[in-house]
Amino acid sequence: MRKVLFVLVALGAWGALWAQREPTGWGHDLYDRRGAAWAPKGWTVGLGVAGMKPKPAEWEELWQVLPAGGGVLDTVVHGEWLAESALQPALFVGRWWRFEQPVLWDRVALEFQGTRRRVSEEFTSLRADSAVWEGASAAWVTSLGLHGYRAVALTPDLYLEGMIGAGVDGLWGREGSPAGPDSLFGVPPEDVTWRFAVEGGLAFGVRIWPGRFVRLALTTDLLQFAPLAEERGAAMDVLRQGYRPWTLSLKWDLQQVRPPLACTMPVTDPFAPREKRGTQLFEEDMRPKKKKRKKRRRRG
């Protein structure tokens, strides 16, 4: 994850330097800022998969105690843990606005995501009993994020894009239980019902035609602020391990078409004759003024 953070910081610095070189932020004018046909806003829809990366995925647990009368240590727990996360479908809908003169970000977006998260944990005892305990947890997740985007054009139609922002999650419909008895492994943390974190991501995009873009995007948590995990910082406490959410998605960015400028104006006078109601081509100050003819005196 440090490598991802380093890449995002480097991309942001590169974007800031590029913005100083190109006033519009794009050497190839990717979002058609100079075109009168496109509005500085649009919609995003997407499909993808969501997962939870355990930290770590495998670990060994050993618990030994000293008998009351002394002697050799008694092994109470000795075994290996395996944590996994199942991939789940995810849906995305967003609204974005671009800047006419970008400095740090090309555009900002308000994005909604819906998915389901499921993790499982298994403990295999290395003692003579060879006991196996399994646990699982699943929940529906709705997310709302405010993200800033900065893109770097590779060609007139290909670009790389970095994202950083903040996201809030709500988890509901949770079901499942941890593996093993609490007397051996301790009481797990309370179920997380919400989350606030700094999110980051990278994407590769293609402009398939003016105002229409397709991106392959990877996003993850960089730092979780609330609720704070007990020992794992950016990860979420689920069952007996910490997990980092991530998504891989294919998104379509649809830039809005700017409405054409109209030179007509409706007549709003309710007392105007019926034949004069409707539209007039020009306002009063746009109509050509009639020239007044001077009267000439006749000489007698």
N, C-alpha and C positions, 0 to 999 in steps of 0.2 A: 504494500500500500504506500510505502514511502516513495517508491518509484513512480506511482501514479500521481502523488502529490507533487513530486519534482517536475513531472511532465506538465502538469497543469500550471504551475508557477512559471515555468519556462515559456509555455504557450502564451500566458497572459503578458509576460514581458515582451515577447516577440510581437504580439498584437499591438501593444502600446507604442513600440518603436515604429511599426508599420503605419500606425495611424498618424504619426508625425510626418511620415514621408508622403502618404497619400491622404489628402484632406477628407475624402469620402470613406476611407478605411478599406476600399476595395480597388485594386488596380483594374479589375475587369468589371466593376460595377455589378456585382452578383445579383443584388436585389433591385436592379433597374431604378436606382434612385433618381436618375435624370429623366426617366420616362414619365410622361403625364398620365399613362394608362393604369399605373399601379398605385394603390393606396399603401401608406406606411404601416400596415397591420395585416393580420391573417389568422388562420386557424391551423391547428395541428391535430391529426388523428394518428393512432399507431396501435400495433399489435406486437407482442413480445412474450418473453418468459421471465419469470422472477425466481430467485433462489436466495438461500441463506448460507453464507460460507462460515463453517465452524472454525474457531480459533482455540486450539488446533483440532484437527479432525480425529486424531488418535492420540491417546495418552495412557500412561500406566498409573495405577493408584495402589499405594502400599500403606497399610496401617498396622503398626505393631505396638504392642503394649508389654510392659514389664509385669510379670506375675507378682502377686502380693508377697509371696515367700522368696522372691528373687529367682535367679536362674536365667535360662534362655528366653529371649523375647518370644512372645506369643503372637503369631500373625493372625490378625482378625480379618483383614481384607487385603487381598492381593489379586489383581486382575487387570484387564485391559478394557479401555473404553473405545467405542467407535461411534462417531457422530456423523449423520448424513442429513442432507436436505433434498427434498424432491422438487423438481422443476414444476412450476405452476404457470398457467397462462395469465397474461396481464393485458389490460386495455388502457389506452392513453387518449386524453382529450385536452387540448390546450388552446389558449389565446395568446398571441404574441404581437409585439409592437417593435418596429425598428426605428433607429435613430437616423435622421437626415445627415448629421455630422457626428459620427461615432468617435469617441475618444478611447474608452476602455472596452465597452461592449457594443456589438453591432445591434443587438436587440435584447429585449427582456420578455419573459413569458410567464404566464400563470398557468400551471399544468395540473391536471387531475389524473390520478392513477388508481385503478382497482385491480386487486389480485387476491390470491390466497397463499398463505405461507404454511409450510408443513416441514417439521424436522423430526428426526428419530434418533434415539441413543440406545446403545446396547452395551452391557457390561458382561464380560466373560471371565469367570473366576479361574485363577491359575492354581488354586488349592485343590485338594483331593476331591472336594465335592463337585467341581467343574460346573458350578451353578451359572445360569445365564438369565439375566434380567433385561427386559426391554421396556422402553418408554417412548412416548411420542406426544407431539403437541401440534395442533393446527388451529388457524384462525383466519378470518377474512380481514383484509386490510384495505383501507381507503386512504389515499395520500393526496395532499395539496402542497405544491411547491412553487416558490418564486425563484426563477433562475435567470442568470445573465449569460449570454452567449457571445463568443468571439470566434470568428472564422478566418481562416487563411486560405486564399484561393491558390490552388495548384495549377489549374488551367481555367479558361473561361467558364467551364461547367463542372469542374471537380474542386472540392475543398475539404479541409479538415476543420473541425469545430470543437472548441473547448467550452465546458460549462461549469459554473459554480453557483451555488445558491443555498437556500434553506428550505427544509421540508418538514411538514407535520404529518404524522401518521395516527390513525385511529384503528385499534384492533378490537374486533368484536366476534362473538360466536366462538370463543375459544373452547377447545375440547382436548382431552388427553391427560396423562399423568406421567411423572418422572419414573425412571427405572430404579428398582431396588428400594429397600426400606430406608426411611429417614434415619433410623437408629444406626445404620452403617455408614451412610454417605452424607448425613446432615440434611437439614431442611433446605430445599432449594429456594432461590429468591422468589418474591411474590410475582405473580403474573403481570407482565407489562401490558397496559391497556392503551398507551399512547407513547409517542416519541417525537422529539424535536432534534434535528441534526443538520449539520452542514453537509451538503451533497456535492459531488463532482462527477464529471464524465467527459468522455471523448467520443467523437462521431466522425464518420466518413460520409460525405454527402455528394449528391449528383443533382444538378439542375437539368431535369428532363426536358423542360421547355420554359420559356419566361414565366415567372411567377409560380412555378411548380417544382418542388424539391423533394427528394427522397434521401433519408439519412439512416445509417446503421449506427445505433448509439449504444454505448455501454456506460452505465451509471452505478455509483456505489456511495456509501457513507464515508465521509472523511473524518468526521468527529461528531459524536453524539453528546448533546448537552443535557438532555433530560428525557427520561430519568437516567441518572448516572449509573453505569454498570459498576458492580462492586470492585472488580479487578481488571476489567478488560477495555476500559476507555471507550473506543468508538463502537464496540460490539454491543449487541442487545443480550441481556440475560434471559435465556430461555432454557427451561428444565435445569440441567446441571452444567451447562456450558454457555459460552458467549458466541453470538452469530452476527455476521455483518451482512445486511441486505444488499442485493445487487439486482440489476435488470439488464437484459439485452433485448433491444427492440428495433423494429423497422417503422420509421415514422414518415408521414407525408406532411409537408408544410405547404399550405395553400394560401398564397398571397391574394388579398382581395383586389378586385378590379375597381379602379376609381370611377365613380359615376361621371358620365359626360356632362360638360357644362351646358346649361340650357339658356337660351336667349328669350324664352317665353316667360310670361308672368301672368298669373290669373287675375281677372278683374274681381275685386273683393267687394265692390259696392253692391249691397243687396237691393238698392232701389234703382239700379240701372235697368233700362229696357231689356226684355228677353233677348232680342236680336244682338245686343251688345255684350251680353254675358259670355263667358268663356275665357279665352286667352288673348293677350295682346303680344305682338311680337317684340316690342321694345318698351322700356320705361319712358317716362316723359323726358328725362334728360338725355336719352339715347336717340330720340327721334330727330330727324333733320329739321332745322328751323326754317320757316318760310320767310322769304325775303319780302320786305315791305316795299311797294312801289310808290315812288314819289309822284304826287299830282303836279302836272304841268299847267301853268296858266296860259290861256289863249290870248294872243295879242289881238286887240281890236283894231 
